[in-house]
Amino acid sequence: MTGKERALLRSQAHHLEPVVHIGKESLTPEVTQSIAEALEARELIKVGVLKNCLEDPNELAQIAAERTGSQVIQVMGRKITLYKYNPKKHKEN
């Protein structure tokens, strides 16, 4: 992914609110599944890392991206922006 593509996705994600939150249990299989489902439905999502989660958001972002096959667009504070292209959403009829 080029820098311009990443910048475009960051600008599109600016107004988004987190749709999944990672809590004190960290990145459980259920949270990972929720992230994967949200990515399939929306392609571009934000994930919030709650204050009671003791793990580093940068590490969580890399792990979540690896498990879901997505790309980390940005980690800002305790918010992670992820992107995964969904060919079903771009299919022409």
N, C-alpha and C positions, 0 to 999 in steps of 0.2 A: 504494500500500500504506500502510495506516495505521500509526501507532506501536504500537498494540496488537497488530496482526497481526505486525509485525516483532519485537516483544518475545516473542510466543508462539513464533515460529520460532527465535529465539535460545535460548529455554529448551529447545526440542526438540533443538537442535543441540549443546547443552552437552556431552553425553556422547559425541558422535560423534568418531571419529578421522579424520584426513585420508585420503581414498581416492585422491587424485591429488596428485603432488608436482611442483612446478616447480623445475627445476634450473638449471645454468649456461647452458643453451641458451635459457632464458627460455620464452616462450609460443609454442612451435612449433605448426604445424598438427596434429601428432600429439597433443600435450598438449591442445590445444583440442578435438580429437575425443574424447579420453578423458573430458574434463570434460562434454562434451555427452552422451555415452553414460551416464555416471554420473548425470547429472541426469535423464535419461529413465527410468532404472531406479529412482532413489530420490527424486527431487524436491528433497531437501535434502541438501547435501553440504558437506564441508569440504575445502579445498585447502591443502596445505602449501607454503610457499615456503622452499626450502632455503637455507642460509647462503651457498652458493656462487653464488646468483643475486643479481646486483648491482642489479637493478631494485627500485623501491619497491613493496611489496605493495599499497598503495592504488591505484597506477596499474595494476598487473597485474589487480587485482580489477575495475576498470572496463572494461579491455580484454576480459577473459574474459567478463564479463557481456554486453558488447556483441556479441561474436562468437557467443555461445551463446543469446542471447535470454533470459537469466536476470536475476535481480535480486541485487544485493549486499545481504546481510542484515547482515554485520558483517565488519570487518577488525580482528583483535586480534593484535598482534605480527606474526608471520609466518604466521598462519592466516587464510584467507579462507572465509567461509560464503556459499554461493550457493543460491538457490532458483529453481526453475522449475516452474510448475504443469503437471501431465500429466493431461489429461482422460481418457486411457485408464485410469488407475488409479482414477478416481472414477466410472466408468461403472456404472450400475445394470443388473442383469440382469433 
